[in-house]
Amino acid sequence: AFFWLVSLLLASLIWFVSVHLSDRDDAKLQYGLLVFGAAVSVLLQEAFRFAYFKLLKKADEGLATISEDGRSPISLRQMAYVSGLSFGIISGVFSVINILADSIGPGIVGIHGDSPYYFITSAFLTMALVLLHTFWGVIFFDACEKRRYWCLGLVVGSHLLTSGLTFLNPWYEASLVPIFIITLCTGLWAFFTAGGSFRNILKCLSCKQEDESRVMMYSALQVPFED
């Protein structure tokens, strides 16, 4: 989360300087600078994700050195999941905190003809971003470990695409639907990257069904206690 905050700080400084050095009365230019700032923010987030990966690799080597069996007690997949989840949570907090502050009032959403679904759409977008950062973390760490540079490119590209789609708001159908499609596809990609398979899913479901049948059979065989 700290690494994500540092990347946001640097992106904000770049955007702030760009705005003050440009013509503030040019609305088209200011909109372009906003898009530029969002792209810089995405690139800095991914750069700091890579820096965090390198830091964890060093820490992992140190833990393996002092352990008794020569192996780190924390796997790379666990670190990738925790890193991505942390990026997602702090990103979601910053995405929704201003919206929650505005929801206090005054005024009513949609009173001037705007969409009344602003808050619920923002909540779904924030949820998608949290999940995406978690998935991106798993894929990114695995790609760095195996030197699959095309995977890194796809992670950065999908992150840029997701950020760019938010500029279509308040046309929510054009932004929310593609973002959730990206989330679903990225989630499946992260699932298989982490070692998952359809066979494992079927095994998990069959085990749950067997456990439920055993519980039902055990409950049916129990005799109620009477005084």
ABEGO torsion letter per residue (X at the ends): XAAAAAAAAAAAAAAAAAAAABBAABAAAAAAAAAAAAAAAAAAAAAAAAAAAAAAAAAAAAAAAABAAGBBABBAAAAAAAAAAAAAAAAAAAAAAAAAAAAAOBEBBGAAGBBAAAAAAAAAAAAAAAAAAAAAAAAAAAAAAAGBAAAAAAAAAAAAAAAAAAAAOABAAAAAAAAAAAAAAAAAAAAAAAGBBAAAAAAAAAAAAAAAAAAAAAAAABBBBBX
